[in-house]
Amino acid sequence: ITLGTGVGGGIIINGKVYSGSNFAGGELGHTVIVVDGRPCTCGRHGCWETYASATGLIKTTKEHMKDAPKDSPIWTIVDGDESKVNGRTAFDAMRAGDPVGKAVVDEYIKYLSVGLTDMINIFQPAILCIGGGICNEGETLLAPVRAFIDREQYAMNSAKKTKVCKAQLGNDAGIIGAALLGKQED
């Protein structure tokens, strides 16, 4: 799963990318997690990526900032300029002790975790790797995500569970994966 402008995903079965009968399989970010939720670029409402992508995190941050005092850490971090909000803003505010930043991070982790739990319940993968810039938050992000998944996944009582980890190849993951899959077909 890649957390960027949207929520990207890839399904690999027996070493091959799953694309479905219409070559659009794997659009994981367009799984609805909030009925009648935020409008999505795909035309639906409440898609996972409208909440769990970096774009969704920025939108949530801006929504929460509207009610925050202008002298709070979350506003100070962006020099009072909402246009400077990025995917780190809420995490930085949380670390500065800002309750608004913490509320945003908690909400973001909840929505991210709901979608990840859905993916685990559907596919029961051995490993689920999460990539994208937000993953640079490391265990600040991953520890609560794992705790949520442990409570909510269907196989919660199974000895064998999905390992959730940060993707190790960074922005090169897609191209490296594609090259390796192409090599297997030779």
Phi, psi and omega in degrees: 000130177247128180257102180222226177304324175233196172247111181262152179211161176217140179243122179245122180237122182052043176078007181236142177291129176276125181239356178077176184288338181247014178064024178237016179293154177089012176280066187294327181294347181258024169278126181284127177245348177225105180299132182060030180279206182303144174293142181248156178297341180280350180104347178269181178233140175084017179297148181308318185291339178288348179245324190256353176282171174298322177299317178296320178297318179297317179298315179298319179300312181297321178299315181289329181295332183302329181262359182273145176301142183294345178259010179284158181306323183296326176282325179296319181302326182257018179053035178072011185244104182304332181291347179269001179295134176224186183294344179266342189307307183295320179295318178297319179295319178300315179296334179276003178087013181281122179295331177292315177301318179296318180297320179295312180299316179299317179295317180299313180298322178299309182294319177301314183293324177301312180295318179297319178297319176301315181296319178294317180295326180285311190257340184046054181288155175291321182224139172235113181262137179245129179233182182106164185302326181297333180293348175294349174289347175058227185291340174301326177269309190289324182299310178292330176297313179298319180298317178298311181300318179302324180283329192253342185289150181301321184270032185301333181261005180277146176288333181258115182233160177294133174274125178254123183216166176281135176298134186268348185263002177057218183290349179271358186303313183299313183289323178293317179298316179298319179296318180292321178294319178297323180294324181293332182283343181295000000 
